[in-house]
């Protein structure tokens, strides 16, 4: 054979850019490594349970690209996993990220990973490592996808869940920062059709709740269960925190609407039932606590509201005035 052969770069993969990115990100991840993997010392535990979660950001990445602001996506990615994780009562230990791109842009990747690292720090865990994959042909140039993986630990006798919940418990709702990372396929259709203006509030990063749960635990506030309000909204997520035979009863008008969700719903293009089944409607997380703990929870957690109670009843979400 003569002449230059076909290279990886000819196929659309820039190894030099990948090496530059790897070197640039080295200081952003936790330093402990063995060969090809990150390491983290395990805390001393009596009867510890490891808890793991994985999630992505979904089609919010497309709207972020469309509006020219990807700066909040790293926090979104971390939040979607660690917010699930703390519902068990676990403390986040570490996080791993996976970024898949059509063509690697080291500057953009650094923005994303930098935001991931900061969100990990804000959540009390470390960014232990990750992977960036350049895959031309699978992703169009300018397109990318993200996934994240969080691992935490909790003592078995400290785990939260439906088995702790009893009739008469109080439901505390904690405000969301906006749409968070669910419902963006609908939001994008509304924006593309002109039913919703492309307002920057639509990209508000998902609120990180681990520090709120940690503050309650540190203060000795009794928690029975926690529900992260994601896809399916309150009707699809809050009942999951309760056992069979009990149902949540929410009080209408007991919490404020977030500006981003109000913006999406203002034009009337989304019917009421679809809105409640798609968006968090202003509450990103709900706590189920005994009545005696409600006051302390409301004092310790910013943006929290007493929004309902638990009663005996058939499955599903009930309402009262």
N, C-alpha and C positions, 0 to 999 in steps of 0.2 A: 504494500500500500504506500502511496505517496501523498504528500500534502498534509495539511492539518486535519485531524479527525474531528468529529462532532463532540463538543464538550458539554458538561453539565450546564454551563452558562448559556450555550446555544439552546438548550432545552428550557431555559427560563429560570434556572435556579442560580442565584448569585452566592457562591460559597464565601467569597471575600466579604460581602456585606454581612453574612451570618457570623463570620469570625469577629468582625468589628463589633457587632451587636453583643456577642457573647462576652467579649472582653469588657465592653461598656457596662454590662449588667452585673458583672461579677460582684461588685460591691453592694448591690441591692439585695442579694439573697443571703440567707443565713450561712455562716462560714463553715460549719461542720460538714465535711464530705469524706466519703470512702469510695474510691474508684469513680463510679458513674452515678452515685446516689448521694442525697443529703442525709445527714444524721442529726439526731436531737436526743439528748439524754432524757429518759423517762422519769417523771416525778415519782417520789416514793408514795405508794398507795397501799391501803389496807386490803381493799377488795375492788380494785379499779376495773372500769369498763371503758374500752376504746369506742369512740363514736366517730363515724365518717359520713360525709355528705359530698355530693357532687352536683353541679348545676352549671348553667351558662347564662348569657345575657340575652339570648334570643335575637329577634329582629330589631331590637333597639340599636344594634350596631349599624343597621342600614339607615335609620333615621339620623343617627349621629353623623354618619358620613354625609348624608344629604344636607344637614344643617351646618356642617363644617366644624363640629366640636366633638372630639373623641375623648376629651380630658376626664370625663366622669366614668367612663366604662370600666376602668380598673376597680374602682370602688364598687360599682354594680356587681362585678364578678365575685369579689370577695364576700359582699353582703349576702348574695343569694345562697351561699353555702353556710357561712358562719351564723346567719340568722336562723337557718334551719337547725343547725347543730345545738345552739343554746336552748332550743325548746326541750331538750332532754335534761337540761341542767348541767350539761358538760361545759368545761372550759376549753376554748379553742387552743390547740397547741401549735399546729403548723398548717401551711397552705401551699398547694402546688398549682401552677397555671399551665394552660396549653393554648397557644396562639397559632392559628393556621391562616396563612395568607396566600394570595395569588402571586404577589411580588413583594419581597421584603423591603420595607422602608425603615431603616434603623432608627430614624428620628421619631417616627410614629410609634414604633415598638417600644422605644425607651419611655415615651410619655405614658403608654399603657402600663408597662411593668412598674414604672415609678409610682403610678397611682395604686397599683396592686400592693406594692410594698407599704405605702403609707396607710392604706386601709387595713393591712395586716397589723401594723403597729397600733393603729387606733382600736383594733379588736383584741389586742393583747396576745397575738400569736406572731409567728415568724413566717416569712416567705422562704421556704426550705429549698425551692428549686422550681424548674419548669421546663417547657419545651416550646420552641418556635419552629414551625414547619412551613417551608415555602413550597407550594404545590400549584404551579401553573397548570392550567387545564382543568383542574378541579374547582379552583376559585378564579373568577375573573380579576384582572388587575384592578386594585383599589378595593376589592372585597376581602373580608376576613371573618373569622369566627373565633369564639373564645369559650373555654371551659375551665372550671376550677374544681379543686378537691380540697376539702378541709377535714382535718382529723383533730379530735379533742378527747378529753378523758373526764370521767366522773366516778365518784364512789357509788357502788351499786345502791346503797341505802339513801343516796342523795338524788337519785334519778326522778325526774318529773314525768307525769303522764296521767292518762285518764283514770288509772286505778286510785289516785289520790283525791279525785274530785267528788264532792258530795253536794246534795241539794242545799241551797242557801248560800253557796259560794258566790263571791262577787266577781264580775268581769271588769277588768281595767283595760281600756284601750289606749295604745300609745300611737301618737300621730305619725303618719308617714311623711316623707319629704316630697312626695309627689306620686307619680305613677309607678315608681320603682322599676322593675324589669319585667312586668307582665302586661299583656294587652297591646303590645306594640304593632302586631299585625293589623289590628283594628285601627289604632292611631294612625298608622301610615296610610291606610286607605282613606281615612278622613282628611288627612293633610293633602294627599294626592288629588282628591276630589274637590278640594277647596272648601270643605265643610268646616275645617279647623285651620286656623292660621298657624304657621310654623313658629310658635313662640319658644324662646329659649327655656322656659319652665318645663317643657316637655322632656328635657334631658337632665333634670335635676337628679343627681346621684342617689341611689338607694340608701336610706338611713341604715347605719350600723347599730344594731341593738345589743351586742355583747356587753358593752360598758354599762348599759342600763341594768341588764340582768346581773352583772357582776356587782354593781352597787347595791342592789337589793339583797343578794346573797351575803355580801360583806356586812350589811347592817342586820342580818339575822331575820329578814322579812320572810315569812312563810309563803312559799309558792307551791301551788298544787299542780298546775299545768300551764303551758305556754303555747300559743298558736301563732305561727308566722303566716301572715295573710298574703298569699301569692296568687297563682293562677286558680281561678274559681272563686276568688273574692271571699268575703265573709261567709256566705252560705256554704261554700265548698271547703273551707278550712277550719273555722271555729268549731263546728260540731266534732271534728276529728280529735279535739283535745278532751272530749267528754266520753264517759262510758255509755254503754247501752242503757236505756231507761231514763237518761237525763238529757236535757236540751238547753241551749243557751237562749235567753230572752233579752233582746237588746231594746234600749229606750231610744225612740226616735228623737233626733235633734240633740243628742247628748255629747256630740263632738263636732268640731268645725270641719269644713271641707277644705281640702288642699287646693291652692290656686291652680295647679296643673290639671287636676281632675275637673275642677269647675270650668276651666278653659275648654277642655275637651267636650264637656256636656252642655256648654252654654248654647250652642246652636240647635240643640234638640234633635240632632241626627241619630243619636243612640237612645233607644228606648230604655225605660227604667229597669226592666228585668235584665236586659243585656248588660247594662252598666254595673249592676250589683254582682252579676256572675263573672264579670271580666276584670274589674278594677278593685283596688283595695278601699276605695271610697273614703280615703282620709285616715284609715287606721292600718298601719303596717304590721302591728303585733298586738296580741291580746294576752293578758295575764288572767289566770283564774286563781283567786286567793280566798282564804277564809275571811269573813266579815271583819274580824279584828285586825287584819293586816292591810286592809284597804287604805286607811289613812296614811300609813307610813309609805306605802307604794306610791300614792299620789304625790306625796311630799318629795320623794327621792328622784322621781323620774320626770324630766321635763316633757311637757306636751302630753301628759297622761290625763285620762278622764274616766270617771266611773260611768260605764256605758251599759251595764246590764247585770244580769244575775243568772244563776243556774237553778232549774226546777225539774221535777219529774215530768216526763212527757214523751211523746213519740219522737222519732228521729227528725232532724231538721232544725232550722233557725226560726224562732218566733219573735214577734215584735210587740211592744206596748208603748203607750203615750206617757 
